[in-house]
Amino acid sequence: MEEHAPSLRNRPPTPRWLARLRLILRYGDRPWNALTISMAGLIILVVVSIGVLLWINSGQARSAFGLGFLQPTGNASWNPVKGIFQAWPFIYGTLITSFVALVLSVPISIGVAVFLAELCPNWLRLPLGWLFELLAAIPSVVYGLWGIFVFLPVIVTPLGSFLASTLGDVPVLGVFFKGPIPDSGASLLAASSVLTIMITPTIASISRDVFLAIPRTQREASLALGATRWETISKVLIPYGLSGILGAVILGLGRALGETMAVTMVVGNSIGGTLSLMRPGYTMSSIIANEFAEAVSALHSSALIEIGMVLFIITLLLNILARLLVWRVGHRVPQEVHE
Amino acid sequence: MSTGTQLWMGASSHQFFQSKRRYRQRQLTNQLMLSLTGLFMFLAVIPLFWIIGYVILKGGQYINLSFFTHLPTPLGVVGGGVLNAIEGTVVLTVLASLFAVPPGILAAYYVAFRPNSVLGTIVRFGTDVLSGVPSIIVGLFIYALVVKSQGHFSALAGAIALAILMLPIIVRTTEEMIKLVPNSLREGALALGSPEWKTALSVTLPAAAQGIVTGILLGIARASGETAPLLFTALGNDNYDIGNIIRSGIATHQGVFTILGSIIGQPVDSLPLTLWKYAQQPYPERINQAWAAALVLIIVVLLINILARVWVQIQTHRMQGK
């Protein structure tokens, strides 16, 4: 061993690159910081470039149709062959299905969250919570498949014809319930119901976490004053956790607006021109899913990308709104230090 | 002045009975609303059992060995499987994880230690926005970014789209897990003279490894079930078979990288994509295969989810025990 060890005098000078590498390894914090910062920046870059690329690629449609593309009209036309595109039916479909889904889902979700956080015995809480998170994890195509072959014929078609026969002739609201519902059940109502099932776990599990984070003292104080459990929940816990619950609802709304596959499979995919929930319709995401891969012209795909851009902007605004709401309400509610 | 105070000050019998009725009413409301929450709970769990039960029942009938080992047959020919989709799903998911995990962890490291800096705030907001972007929009974005510039659909484009969807999940979980690592560990390493990057790689991140793996698993579960971002990035490919590609590559004396290139460079199918296409066809055998695909998909996704959660439970118990 020793005879191989070079004496200090004879040792060749360290190459410059090696010395440099050693330096970097010893004081490598600058490259490390640069690396983490650039990866953090990558996320921003992705978000920004989604917006920029959608804006650039929708240029043709924007210059051809202007704002008229998005205007509400009674008889919108979507004609790839003639090159006439109006997006209103899709915007309406997306808004109405998400709205109905939200209206149906919020009471159920809050009920579930209350049950999971306040009422259910401890041994049942974990398994039930897991079941909910599994429900949120099922891929949306599976919801769609189950929707087409099971849920629509069994639930939606009978429900739809019932609603159409009872509410269809009511003066103002009747517009939304005018039948007849197709035999397959594929309609805006079907999309709304499937969306309800899909967003309930999202809203419920976040709201449950909100309830669980509320300090015990709030409950004890209210109960000690003689309030019933329901009064404690509705007058103390829900106002206390309102910011979080609002955030959960907005997240659920975001999921409903962007949901593609399940909705495309059950919504019926037709531009009906009616406002009725009982008739087949179309949503923004489903028109993109159905037509983008087979767009007939550059104008066609550009119009589809503009629809995508509008959807992106809506979800972006919702996210900002959620943040602001949480921030505002969070400042109003007295904060306690809790573990 | 509330009813209780009035009673205390000597209420009339009329007031007394009124307050008693009021009390009973409150009790009734209480019981009604509480049982309503139980009913909602029950209502909300029904779909889970209904979906899983039905998929197992239907898919179980049509699943067989050739479903996993054969390529799709032309319409009308009996048999065939979805080997192309299974291999495609694996390729897409592995590639997407490769693209998403390193940036995700590094970005999370930055955010965890500088949460209140300007960039940290923006990045956390950006992560929130990214997790809220509809998956079909990500598909459009990758189409414009990759497919259009490459000129063709590919597994690579699909994998990048999936990676963008995994990124926010990984960043969030990793950030939470890094924050849970006791500060004393890190300070100890720094005090011994270890530079920041070495501390991160050999102390902080390994200490948070369990949680990070959970985040990656959840990201993979999400990616393997996604369809919308693949519609116009990975597109679909009935003849995709890695075995064939490798064999023909070796036969024509191609290099390893050329073969790898042709594995990720061509359009691929994935299980959810196949399910979607088959479900819309009027042929019963295709629909049966869609149910079988749904069964495989549900088993994979739910298994990953359950494993990840059980793991977290065990870890938390161990941490609490010590």
Interface residues (C-beta under 8 A of the other chain):
Chain A: R26 Y27 G28 D29 P31 W32 N33 L35 T36 I37 M39 A40 G41 L42 I43 I44 V46 V47 S49 I50 L53 L54 I56 N57 P107 I108 S109 G111 V112 V114 F115 L116 L119 C120 L128 W130 L131 F132 E133 L134 L135 A137 I138 P139 S140 V141 V142 Y143 G144 L145 W146 I148 F149 V150 I197 T200 P201 A204 G226 T228 R229 W230 E231 I233 S234 L251 G254 L257 G258 E259 T260 M261 M265 S285 I288 A289 F292 A293 L304 I305 G308 L311 F312 T315 L316 L318 N319 R323
Chain B: G4 R26 Q27 T29 N30 M33 L34 L36 T37 G38 L39 F40 M41 L43 A44 V45 P47 L48 W50 I51 I52 Y54 V55 P102 P103 G104 L106 A107 Y109 Y110 V111 L119 G120 I122 V123 F125 G126 T127 D128 V129 L130 G132 V133 P134 S135 I136 I137 V138 L140 F141 Y143 A144 L145 I164 L167 P168 V171 P195 E196 W197 K198 A200 A221 R222 G225 E226 T227 A228 L231 F232 L235 P272 L275 W276 A279 Q280 I287 A290 W291 A294 L297 I298 V301 L302 N305 I306 R309
